[in-house]
Amino acid sequence: MINAFQGEEHLPFLLEGDSNCAALLVHGFPGSAKEMRPIAEVLNQQGWTTQGVLLPGFGPQIEQLEQKTAQDWAAHVNGNLQKLRERHSTV
């Protein structure tokens, strides 16, 4: 077992804002949602809804990374993007 990325700070998050703007924040390789939280908090303080995703096979699922593909990651991002677009006029 890989004992990394196990903390709660690595999990996806959603910070609701009070404007109609939203940002979908996607971490790098081999990161987690944790690296996106600082910019998410700055945008959220400006009223934006910010969502930090956790790509399949990252974070606590890092042992499954070899089983995931770029298509898995793109589908995950696109699904979350669509949900934000349903609720916000600017994404």
C-alpha positions in Angstrom: 0.0 0.0 0.0 1.2 3.5 -0.9 0.8 5.6 2.2 0.6 9.0 0.5 -2.2 11.5 -0.3 -4.4 9.9 2.4 -5.3 13.1 4.2 -8.6 14.9 3.9 -6.8 17.9 2.3 -6.3 15.8 -0.8 -10.0 15.1 -1.4 -12.1 17.1 -3.9 -13.9 20.2 -2.6 -16.6 22.7 -3.5 -16.6 26.3 -2.2 -19.9 28.0 -2.9 -19.7 31.6 -4.0 -22.3 34.4 -4.1 -21.9 35.3 -7.8 -22.8 33.5 -11.0 -19.2 32.8 -11.8 -17.5 29.4 -11.2 -14.1 27.9 -11.7 -13.2 24.2 -12.1 -9.7 23.6 -10.8 -7.8 20.5 -12.0 -4.6 19.4 -10.3 -1.4 18.3 -12.0 0.4 15.0 -12.3 0.7 13.3 -9.7 -1.1 15.8 -7.5 -4.4 16.1 -5.7 -7.0 18.7 -5.1 -4.9 20.1 -2.3 -2.6 22.0 -4.7 -5.7 23.9 -6.1 -7.1 25.0 -2.8 -5.0 28.3 -2.4 -6.3 29.7 -5.8 -9.8 28.4 -5.0 -9.9 30.3 -1.8 -8.7 33.5 -3.4 -11.4 33.2 -6.1 -14.0 32.2 -3.6 -13.3 35.4 -1.5 -14.2 37.3 -4.7 -17.6 35.6 -4.9 -16.7 32.7 -7.2 -17.9 29.1 -6.7 -14.7 27.0 -6.9 -14.5 23.3 -7.3 -11.3 21.3 -7.0 -11.6 17.9 -8.6 -9.6 14.8 -7.9 -8.8 12.9 -11.0 -9.4 9.1 -11.0 -6.4 7.3 -9.8 -5.0 10.2 -7.8 -5.1 11.1 -4.1 -6.1 8.2 -1.9 -6.6 6.1 -5.1 -2.9 6.5 -6.2 -2.4 2.7 -6.3 -5.0 2.6 -9.1 -3.2 5.2 -11.2 -1.8 2.6 -13.7 -5.4 1.4 -14.5 -6.6 4.9 -15.4 -6.4 6.6 -18.8 -6.4 10.1 -20.2 -10.0 9.4 -21.4 -11.0 8.6 -17.7 -9.5 12.0 -16.6 -11.1 13.9 -19.5 -14.5 12.3 -18.8 -14.2 13.2 -15.1 -13.3 16.9 -15.9 -16.0 17.2 -18.6 -18.7 15.8 -16.3 -17.9 18.2 -13.5 -17.6 21.1 -16.0 -21.1 20.3 -17.3 -22.5 20.4 -13.8 -21.0 23.8 -13.1 -22.3 25.1 -16.4 -25.8 24.1 -15.4 -25.7 26.3 -12.4 -23.4 29.2 -13.4 -23.4 31.5 -16.5 -19.6 32.0 -16.4 -17.3 29.0 -15.9 
